[in-house]
């Protein structure tokens, strides 16, 4: 009997990742290395015989393009791809576009790590007149401003990701489908935290590198029976 599988893919390296900048909701391209990582995702899925029934991505093009490149490499481009802002990366507020090392020097390592690796501490929010405000981006024009963050902790990110998982993704898994998600380091960390019942202390140690594939297999009661990292 076919079992439900959830295939998590962190997008390939972006141009901001390459420069060691906080990215968040900034919509940046994949770097050349990132495109090669996305291609490798498709090759690894093909080698493992993993052919998804449906794909989900965020609204950010680094995740969208990773899925497109991987599915092209897999020769599996006919499946439906559904996009949601709820799978977006964590919003890094006023830190977005800033060098990570520069921020660390400004705020100190303890405060830096409490935000970057912690669970419920958010970075400073964007000011109300900032040009980087999400509502200034026309692709979010149909959403209420109250849904668009000025900054987020991992806890905030988890809330929207888990809501989307429970309302949209779970129904696909309940049909024993193989579901591919191409998303981001923190949105995927938040989902894995939920799936594995990790504590805030445990999630500090969880890291999902660019281009990594994590596959969860479920039984008929939506319980995880296997976890594999390609």
ZIHU-V659400 format. One record per residue. SS is DSSP state (a for helix, b for strand, c for the rest). OMEGA is omega in whole degrees, -180 to 180 (NA if undefined). D_CENTER is the distance of its C-alpha to the mean C-alpha in Angstrom with 1 decimal. Layout:
SS|OMEGA|D_CENTER / SS|OMEGA|D_CENTER
This chain:
c|180|29.8 / c|179|26.4 / c|177|23.6 / c|177|20.3 / b|176|17.3 / b|-175|13.6 / b|-177|12.1 / b|179|8.6 / b|171|7.9 / b|-179|6.1 / c|176|7.6 / c|-180|11.0 / c|176|12.5 / b|179|12.8 / a|175|16.2 / a|175|15.2 / a|-178|13.8 / a|-179|17.2 / c|-179|19.1 / c|177|17.4 / b|169|16.6 / c|-175|14.2 / c|-179|12.0 / c|-178|10.1 / c|175|10.9 / c|-171|13.3 / c|-175|13.1 / c|-178|14.1 / c|168|14.9 / b|169|14.2 / c|177|17.0 / a|175|19.5 / a|180|18.2 / a|178|14.7 / a|178|16.5 / a|177|18.4 / a|178|15.4 / a|177|14.1 / a|179|17.7 / a|176|17.9 / a|179|15.1 / a|180|17.5 / a|180|20.4 / a|178|19.2 / a|179|18.4 / a|-180|21.8 / a|-179|23.5 / a|-179|22.2 / c|-179|23.2 / c|-179|19.9 / c|-175|20.1 / c|175|17.6 / c|-177|19.3 / b|-178|16.6 / b|175|13.2 / b|174|10.5 / b|171|8.2 / c|175|7.3 / c|-176|10.4 / c|-168|9.6 / a|177|11.7 / a|176|10.1 / a|179|7.6 / a|-177|10.8 / a|176|13.1 / a|178|11.5 / a|-179|12.0 / a|-179|15.4 / a|-179|16.5 / a|-180|15.7 / a|175|17.4 / a|180|20.2 / a|179|20.8 / a|-174|20.7 / c|-172|23.2 / c|-172|21.4 / c|-176|20.7 / c|-174|22.6 / c|178|20.0 / b|176|18.6 / b|-178|15.3 / b|-176|14.1 / b|178|11.9 / c|176|11.0 / a|-180|10.3 / a|175|9.4 / a|178|5.9 / c|174|6.0 / c|171|5.3 / c|179|8.2 / c|-176|11.4 / c|171|13.6 / a|-177|16.7 / a|179|19.7 / a|-177|18.1 / c|-180|16.1 / c|-178|17.8 / c|176|19.8 / b|-179|20.4 / a|-179|19.1 / a|179|22.5 / a|178|24.3 / a|180|22.5 / a|180|23.3 / a|-178|26.9 / a|-172|27.2 / a|-177|25.9 / c|-173|26.7 / a|-178|24.8 / a|179|24.9 / a|179|23.5 / a|-178|20.9 / a|178|19.6 / a|177|20.0 / a|-171|17.3 / a|-176|15.0 / c|-179|15.2 / c|-173|16.8 / c|-170|15.8 / c|177|17.7 / c|-179|18.6 / c|173|17.2 / c|178|18.1 / c|-178|21.0 / c|172|20.4 / c|174|21.1 / c|-173|24.8 / c|-180|25.8 / c|-175|27.3 / c|180|24.4 / c|-179|23.7 / c|-180|20.0 / c|-175|19.9 / a|-175|17.4 / a|175|20.4 / a|179|22.0 / c|-172|19.6 / a|180|21.3 / a|177|18.3 / a|-172|17.9 / c|-177|21.7 / c|-178|21.9 / c|176|20.0 / c|180|22.0 / a|-178|21.7 / a|178|21.3 / a|-173|17.9 / c|-173|16.7 / c|170|16.0 / c|171|18.0 / c|-179|15.9 / c|165|13.8 / c|174|14.1 / a|177|11.6 / a|178|14.0 / a|-180|13.6 / a|-180|9.8 / a|-178|10.6 / a|-178|13.4 / a|180|11.8 / a|-179|9.0 / a|176|12.0 / a|-180|14.3 / a|177|12.5 / a|-174|12.4 / a|-178|16.1 / a|-175|17.3 / a|-173|15.7 / a|-175|14.2 / a|-179|16.9 / a|175|19.7 / a|179|18.6 / a|180|18.5 / c|175|21.9 / c|179|23.3 / c|179|22.5 / c|168|20.2 / b|-172|17.7 / b|178|14.4 / b|174|11.8 / b|173|8.1 / b|-174|6.7 / b|-164|3.1 / c|-177|2.3 / a|-175|5.0 / a|177|5.6 / a|177|3.9 / a|175|4.5 / a|180|7.5 / a|-179|8.5 / a|178|8.7 / a|176|10.6 / a|179|12.6 / a|-175|13.7 / a|-176|14.5 / c|180|16.4 / c|179|17.9 / c|176|17.2 / c|175|19.1 / a|179|18.0 / a|-178|20.0 / a|-176|18.5 / a|176|14.9 / c|-176|16.1 / c|-176|16.7 / c|178|13.4 / c|177|11.8 / c|-178|9.5 / c|176|11.0 / c|178|10.1 / c|180|11.3 / c|179|11.5 / b|175|11.9 / b|-178|12.2 / b|173|14.5 / b|174|15.7 / b|-175|19.1 / b|171|20.6 / c|-177|24.2 / c|179|25.8 / c|179|25.2 / c|176|21.4 / c|-180|21.9 / b|178|20.0 / b|179|22.7 / b|174|21.0 / b|-178|18.0 / b|175|17.9 / b|180|16.1 / c|NA|17.0
